[in-house]
Amino acid sequence: MAKFRIATPTGASFTTAGDYGYEMETLTPIDAEIFEIRPGSEDEFVNAARTADALYAKGRRITKRMIDGLERCKIIALGSVGVDSVDVEAATAKGIPVTNCPDTFIDEVADHAMMLILATFRRLIVQDKLVRDGRWAEGRPMLSKIPRLMGQTLGLISFGHVARAVAKRAKPFGLHVIAYDPFIEELVAIEHGVEPVNLPELLQRADIISMHAPATESANRLIREEHFRQMKKTAIYISTGRGPTTDEAALIKALDEGMIAAAGLDVLEQEPPGDNNPLLRMDNVILTAHVASASSRFDPARRRRVGQELSLVLSGKWPMSCVNPSVLAKADLKRWQPVSMERGPNS
């Protein structure tokens, strides 16, 4: 039997069952093995994972009841930016570090956000449809009512790594960038050439609003109907973070009633959306299927990162990224380098 045993649920969308080659690159040298837990009840999960040294969380939600049943678990590792599938509070109470991959897909998500900004602002999908429907002459009059992109104001809600990368991409297009983030010092924004503002000011000034807040309790439905009413009627709304940060019913109402002009969304409150979701039938909305982080390097990069985090903690060292860093001070782990204390999802 291996020295360390790592439990993982099956049924994950990103890893083929039994295929852990990338993770094992760093786990094999420390004599660790991954064993799978088939779908079942929480009690069945606990019975199977009770004596595991670590948990590779994927494929299902990891609840307080499941975490409380872990007797030897030293780390819960996620191969995603978001950590909303794990009860982090329960893990913290039990002294278990929870790790994620906050800096693995920054460029991909920033590229996707910028793509949605450009495509939504220039009404790309509608313009394409006009051509295909033989309505060539209608394209120019539509865009003649829209100002040029240069000189417009881009407002970033949250100013984590992805938002900073978006700001960097937006500057060459001549956009003035402002940002709201109550958790980051104003000097951080200023150092990136971004103007720090409060939320009401951002909503009133921005021509383009890009949501990057993590899926935390405080950010749940952060943007609601009263916020859409504060935006310019010509504003476009972009979201590549997490669906629950936006009140989707309020967004639909804002688009339907002309409170804002258009939206570009990679994330929704319910994924995939139901057939009755009005967003699916709106010409002023561009939708992608929560794919902002996807590229050919996605699976290898995130899985190698999971293996590294598991290996570090099981070897008695601090992880690279920890979403509940308060547990590290009490854990019997050696600090080998500054730990990245990310706030999580598409921050």
Secondary structure, 3 states (H helix, E strand, C coil): CCCEEEEEECCCCCCCCCCCHHHHHHHHHHCEEEEEECCCCHHHHHHHHCCCCEEEECCCCECHHHHHCCCCCCCEEECCCCCCCECHHHHHHCCCCEECCCCCCHHHHHHHHHHHHHHHHCCHHHHHHHHHCCCHHHHHHHHCCCCCCCCCEEEEECCCHHHHHHHHHHHHHCCEEEEECCCCCHHHHHHCCCEECCHHHHHHHCCEEEECCCCCHHHCCCECHHHHCCCCCCCEEEECCCHHHECHHHHHHHHHHCCCCEEEECCCCCCCCCCCCHHHHCCCEEECCCCCCCCCCHHHHHHHHHHHHHHHHHCCECCCECCCHHHCCCCCCECCCCCECCCCCCC
